């Protein structure tokens, strides 16, 4: 409050671009009461994947695959914790971005080795990326389908305007290691009906996280069972500025 006081009458907007800065950004929101921003809770829900999955599942179970949150002490009981999961599964950190530490596991043996390696280095990666969350992971059933993304503008009163979809070719889908976006394709090639269903699903996810007064980046999979959410972030997506 003391730091912001000299500028309080001059601040017109407050924005945040990067995942690792979202939680520190949330701390200043109570001191900017007359500026439209997302809520502190909404920013936390959109940066910590387990909380995000919980919110999406509560809103609509069809939005997310089966998942389980894990901390280091849970690894010894991984078989019991993931009982009923179908392989392959994806291991991803609860926080971070850029597909860091995201791995595919085909068997329980691979999952155990992956978790041991991940927890051996995850604290150092969080420190390197200056991410403030607790080092932990999410294990979830792998979704099969084509990946797309959209950015949306969410007004302070909840109107959601989606930008055209971008088809995302992941490194994994072309036989390379990792799940980062290898190539992006516009236009998406989807029908008008599929596009509208993707936008409907994206708006549902944004509402589930109670995001408002922000941009939102939504990553989705078009699966045989319909559209599934990978993540929703309170920021714009990478590379969109150079896509026509």
FENBELBEL-V623471 format. One record per residue. N is the residue number from 1. RES is the residue in one small letter. OMEGA is omega in whole degrees, 0 to 359 (999 if undefined). Layout:
n = [N & N]
res = [RES & RES]
omega = [OMEGA & OMEGA]
This chain:
n = [1 & 2 & 3 & 4 & 5 & 6 & 7 & 8 & 9 & 10 & 11 & 12 & 13 & 14 & 15 & 16 & 17 & 18 & 19 & 20 & 21 & 22 & 23 & 24 & 25 & 26 & 27 & 28 & 29 & 30 & 31 & 32 & 33 & 34 & 35 & 36 & 37 & 38 & 39 & 40 & 41 & 42 & 43 & 44 & 45 & 46 & 47 & 48 & 49 & 50 & 51 & 52 & 53 & 54 & 55 & 56 & 57 & 58 & 59 & 60 & 61 & 62 & 63 & 64 & 65 & 66 & 67 & 68 & 69 & 70 & 71 & 72 & 73 & 74 & 75 & 76 & 77 & 78 & 79 & 80 & 81 & 82 & 83 & 84 & 85 & 86 & 87 & 88 & 89 & 90 & 91 & 92 & 93 & 94 & 95 & 96 & 97 & 98 & 99 & 100 & 101 & 102 & 103 & 104 & 105 & 106 & 107 & 108 & 109 & 110 & 111 & 112 & 113 & 114 & 115 & 116 & 117 & 118 & 119 & 120 & 121 & 122 & 123 & 124 & 125 & 126 & 127 & 128 & 129 & 130 & 131 & 132 & 133 & 134 & 135 & 136 & 137 & 138 & 139 & 140 & 141 & 142 & 143 & 144 & 145 & 146 & 147 & 148 & 149 & 150 & 151 & 152 & 153 & 154 & 155 & 156 & 157 & 158 & 159 & 160 & 161 & 162 & 163 & 164 & 165 & 166 & 167 & 168 & 169 & 170 & 171 & 172 & 173 & 174 & 175 & 176 & 177 & 178 & 179 & 180 & 181 & 182 & 183 & 184 & 185 & 186 & 187 & 188 & 189 & 190 & 191 & 192 & 193 & 194 & 195 & 196 & 197 & 198 & 199 & 200 & 201 & 202 & 203 & 204 & 205 & 206 & 207 & 208 & 209 & 210 & 211 & 212 & 213 & 214 & 215 & 216 & 217 & 218 & 219 & 220 & 221 & 222 & 223 & 224 & 225 & 226 & 227 & 228 & 229 & 230 & 231 & 232 & 233 & 234 & 235 & 236 & 237 & 238 & 239 & 240 & 241 & 242 & 243 & 244]
res = [x & x & x & x & x & x & x & x & x & x & x & x & x & x & x & x & x & x & x & x & x & x & x & x & x & x & x & x & x & x & x & x & x & x & x & x & x & x & x & x & x & x & x & x & x & x & x & x & x & x & x & x & x & x & x & x & x & x & x & x & x & x & x & x & x & x & x & x & x & x & x & x & x & x & x & x & x & x & x & x & x & x & x & x & x & x & x & x & x & x & x & x & x & x & x & x & x & x & x & x & x & x & x & x & x & x & x & x & x & x & x & x & x & x & x & x & x & x & x & x & x & x & x & x & x & x & x & x & x & x & x & x & x & x & x & x & x & x & x & x & x & x & x & x & x & x & x & x & x & x & x & x & x & x & x & x & x & x & x & x & x & x & x & x & x & x & x & x & x & x & x & x & x & x & x & x & x & x & x & x & x & x & x & x & x & x & x & x & x & x & x & x & x & x & x & x & x & x & x & x & x & x & x & x & x & x & x & x & x & x & x & x & x & x & x & x & x & x & x & x & x & x & x & x & x & x & x & x & x & x & x & x & x & x & x & x & x & x & x & x & x & x & x & x]
omega = [179 & 181 & 185 & 187 & 181 & 184 & 191 & 181 & 183 & 183 & 180 & 182 & 176 & 183 & 178 & 187 & 192 & 184 & 186 & 180 & 186 & 182 & 172 & 178 & 181 & 183 & 181 & 185 & 179 & 182 & 176 & 190 & 184 & 179 & 179 & 177 & 169 & 177 & 176 & 182 & 181 & 178 & 177 & 180 & 183 & 177 & 179 & 189 & 178 & 178 & 177 & 180 & 180 & 181 & 180 & 180 & 179 & 180 & 180 & 182 & 182 & 184 & 188 & 173 & 176 & 186 & 178 & 177 & 181 & 167 & 186 & 183 & 181 & 187 & 181 & 181 & 188 & 181 & 179 & 184 & 183 & 177 & 181 & 176 & 174 & 177 & 4 & 176 & 178 & 173 & 180 & 178 & 179 & 177 & 180 & 179 & 177 & 177 & 178 & 177 & 176 & 184 & 177 & 179 & 183 & 184 & 177 & 177 & 178 & 180 & 180 & 180 & 180 & 181 & 177 & 180 & 182 & 181 & 177 & 185 & 191 & 180 & 179 & 179 & 176 & 179 & 181 & 182 & 181 & 179 & 189 & 184 & 178 & 179 & 181 & 184 & 175 & 172 & 180 & 177 & 183 & 177 & 180 & 181 & 180 & 184 & 177 & 174 & 172 & 169 & 181 & 172 & 183 & 182 & 182 & 179 & 170 & 175 & 185 & 180 & 184 & 174 & 181 & 181 & 174 & 174 & 183 & 174 & 181 & 176 & 181 & 184 & 177 & 174 & 178 & 178 & 177 & 182 & 178 & 178 & 182 & 182 & 178 & 188 & 172 & 355 & 188 & 182 & 180 & 176 & 178 & 180 & 179 & 179 & 180 & 177 & 177 & 178 & 178 & 179 & 179 & 179 & 177 & 180 & 179 & 179 & 179 & 179 & 177 & 179 & 174 & 179 & 183 & 163 & 178 & 177 & 184 & 175 & 186 & 170 & 171 & 184 & 178 & 180 & 181 & 182 & 177 & 182 & 171 & 176 & 173 & 181 & 181 & 182 & 173 & 179 & 178 & 174 & 184 & 182 & 183 & 178 & 178 & 999]
